[in-house]
């Protein structure tokens, strides 16, 4: 185990640079903060480059290569962390690279398609819910927030690396691209009284559930590709509910109908 006490250390400067999306993409790395998330990453076999622990850290990480563990000063930990209160452990891991093929390992997939999602906390919460509800994969449009944003990683509660997540740029052909792998029902979630109530929709077939941003909803490009329009009933005094809540409502109806089968 090595010790680092200076924020001018070249490795610390490189790790600090991972706070920015551009550098995360260039280096193909991302940060994992907090013991539970780091422990789950190690247990899951995620490719971890380095681990940084605080001076008072005393938990067991014996399963990880001690040569890549650095005990650092409080000042250094604050430098590499993205939270107000620095955690006791931070890991640097290699980004996962998934393709659309990875989403179709299930014979009867449920897929989430997220368009223009800007809130990293929302995205992380959706990832966590998707893993919990047996979703086959998540598709993001290319204007969405970076999936390796530190807030997304934290909000996913150690689930980010447990589900295939891919980005697609050609929104006009998303349906054709997906249907080339498996024909799916495309469900567009909308705030529209003329749409079908979500619990009256059949989720037992291969399904793609599309969600837009809270501010703008789904674009016309994607709504034109929908086979079914779904809505969640709400009190008239409420304009909308949080996106991650909407996703959870729809996914757990899918679970109910499928009886938690894959």
Buried (B, 14 or more C-beta within 10 A) or exposed (E): EEEBEEBEBEBBEBBBBBBEEEBBEEBEBBBBBBBEBBBBBBEEEBEBBBBBBBEEBEEEBEEBEEEBBBBBBEEBBBBBBBEEEBBBBBBBBEBBEBEBEBBBEBEBBBBBBBBBBBBBBBBBBBBBBBBBBBBBBBBBBEBBBBBBBBBBBBBBBBBBBBBBBBBBEEBEEBBEEBBEBBEBBBBBBBEEEEBEEBBEBEBBEBBBBBBBBBEEBBBEBBBEBBEBBBBBEEEEEEEEBEBBBBBBBBBEBBBEBBEEEE
